[in-house]
Amino acid sequence: MSKEYSSQGEVISQEVSRILVSDIFLSSLPKIDNVSKVSGGVAHQVFQINAARNRYYLKIRGMSFAAIPEIACNPNDIDIEYQALEMFYQVAPDNFPRVLSYNQNNHYLVLEDAIPNGEKLEDLFLKQKTTSKMFFNFGQTLAKVHRAASCCDKPVRDDSDQTYYRTVLGHRFGYRNNPTLNELMESLSILADKQLVLGDVCPKNIGVNDLGKHFMFFDLETAHQGDAVFDYAYFLGHILIHALTTSEIELDNVTEYVKGYGTNKFDDLLVKRIALGTALYRLKSIIPYPTGLDINQTLDVEKKIEAILPYNLAELDWTAIIALISHEKN
């Protein structure tokens, strides 16, 4: 009889129990101390496995999103994340967790710990424990990853990722049917020089280690052949979202991130529209996101962003943009 492991006081499912005893890597561990379900996963069920002072993570893909059961998904998409993890690990092993085991038939991955001595960036944002130096360091890291991945011209999906990229743009920007965001999607879709990108550079998918000096990326099912400017500006949008009531801190974080990423050839208008479109997406989306704003603050900021989107944003610096969209506390 297999051992019963508990997850937050409850016995875990038979599926997980079977994986623990049948997986080549997990079954080789001398002793598993405990298994706990990790909260916050949207698409996957995620379990933390503690064994001999080490942590490992089991990700299982089902027929629907783990956090939103009404959204159906293809469990075979676990292969996409596996392929993306392998590609990125080959070119930037310091910033991606190693795949320790992969089972295509049973739709799961086992990964090493991506946050051995830190926290998710999302948690640091919500605790207001981020620093501008951290964003400088992160900008440097993302630029390094983009440079390393620029040589990867292999698509993650069978159709060269073109259909997926358009789907991503539609999901992030098209649902509002905003003329400026529709124009943005068209501009992005015709950019040349595609490369391997992360596709969802947001705080919930970033581990911050060593007090903000070392970063790890995970949850790579959105990786694709796309545009580095999308990754870069998408993260900018998240910096905006998390400091909309403190414009001075927001400007410092944006400035240091841009400085850390360094010289680039990104179109400034595209960058600003992607960042603001991302902020709108996070303010109102079917996928819940913890912005830290109440309903009145959310509506106020949403209205302000929609008002300035049609501007020639290339003529406005970040100081002006942040002043126009912030909701300062009384």
Helices and strands as residue ranges (DSSP letters): E 6-7, E 10-11, H 14-22, G 26-28, E 34-37, E 44-51, E 54-61, G 75-77, H 78-91, G 93-95, E 99-103, E 108-112, E 118-120, H 121-126, H 132-149, H 162-172, G 174-176, H 179-189, E 195-197, G 203-205, E 206-209, G 210-212, E 214-217, E 224-226, H 228-241, H 247-261, H 268-283, H 295-308, G 313-315, H 318-325
